[in-house]
Amino acid sequence: MRRRYELTDEEWNVLEPLLPPARKKQGERSPKDRRQMLNAVLWVARTGAPWRVLPSHYGPWSSAYSFFWRL
């Protein structure tokens, strides 16, 4: 379910090719959903909230923060 301020399919189709390559699977961890991570980064940028209060439906705040620094 897409939330009110998250990327639409059209926006995602434009932005996805501009993102750095996805990280390879490391050990038992699978790569994170890049669209979800970008929505998390945009949520933090839009609200100005600290990373640690990122809503849980975006996943761990540390994953979103790492994704942000790889951009």
N, C-alpha and C positions, 0 to 999 in steps of 0.2 A: 504494500500500500504506500503510495507516494504521499508525503506530507505536504502541506501548503507551500512551503518555501523551498522544497527540494527540486533538483534538476528534472526537467521534462525529458522525454525521450529525444526530442529534437535537439535540445541543448546538449545532452550527453553525447549524441552522435557527432556534434561539432567539436566538443572538448576532448573526447577520448583520444583521438590521434595526437593531440598536443601534449599528452601526459608522458612522463618518462616510462620506459619499458617496465612491465610488471616484474616483480622479483620472482626468482625461481623458488620452488618448494624447498624448504630447508628442514631436513630431518622429518619429524612428524607433523610439523606445522604446514598448513596449506596457505596459499596466498590469500590476502584479504580481498573483499569485494571493493574494487577501486572506485566504483560509483558511490558506494556507501561511505568510503573514506573521504572522498571529495565533498560529499554532502555534510559530513562532520566538520571538515575544515571550514566550509562556508558558513555553517551554523555558528562556529566560534567567532569567525570574522564579523558576521552580522550582529551577534548579540554582544560581543565584547566580553563574554564570560571567560573565566579561567578554564584551561583544558580539563582540569579535574572535575568540573561539574557538567561535562558533556553528557547528555542523556544516554542512558544505557542502550537504547535501540540503535545507536550508531556504533556500538562495540566499545572496546577498551579505549580510554582516552589516550593511552600511551601509543597505541597503534595509529590513531589519527594524527597524533603529534609527529610520529616518525614519518608518516606519509607526507605531512606538511613540509618537513625539512628536506625530503627527497625531491619535492617539486622544485 
